[in-house]
Amino acid sequence: MHLKLPYYSKYGVINDVYDLEIGILELLLNKSGVPSKAVLQFINNLKLARNQLSHMMPVDSSILLALCRTAEEE
């Protein structure tokens, strides 16, 4: 799977995939239609956890459990 770069955001041009924020990554992967639903759900859970933490909120236990289950499967 390849993401098309550069990506033009309202903050500037992103040329390196490692500089993409999780929300932008989720958007690009959704548009590509390539990843499985499980991968997209994992990325969505990561995004939700990141957003909760960035607002100094505890991460929902359901999100933590889903992320742990995914990690155990790998």
N, C-alpha and C positions, 0 to 999 in steps of 0.2 A: 504494500500500500504506500502510495506517495501523496504527500500533501503538496499542493501547488503554492510555491513561494516565489516572489515575495507576497506577503499579506499586507494590505494597506488598512491600517486601523486609524481611528480618530486621533491616536497618539503618535502616529508615524508609521514608518515602513518596518516590517519584521522580515528579516532575511534568513534567520536561523530558527529551525523548528524548536530548539531548546529555549527560545525566548517567547514562545507562545504561552499565553495564560490558559489555564484549564478551560475557561468558558469559551475562548476562541477555538481551542483544540476540539472541544465538544461540537461546536458549530460546524467546523470544517469536516469532521468525521461524519457527522449526520448528513451533510450535503453530499459526501462522497458515496454513501450507500454501501461501503465496503465492510465495515466491522459488523460483528454479530450483535444481536440485541444485548447479550450478556456483557460484551465489552462496552457498549454504549451506557448500559446501566451502571457499570463500575465507574466509568468516567463521570457520570452524573452524580453518583454518590461521593466521589472525590471532590467534585465542585461544591456540593452541598456542605460537606464537612469543612472545606476551606472557607466558604462564606460565613459559616457559623463561627469558626475560630477567628476570622478577621474582624468580626463584630463583638469579640470577647464573650461569646455565648458558648455554653457546653454543646458538644456535638450530640445530636439525637441518638439515643441508644439503638434505634432501628437502623440508622445509617452505619454506626460502628459495627453492629452485628453483621450487616450485609458485607461490609468491607473485610471483616475477619473471615467470614465464610469464603469469600473469593480468594483471600490469601491462602487459606487452608487447601483450597482446590488446586492451587498452583504448586 
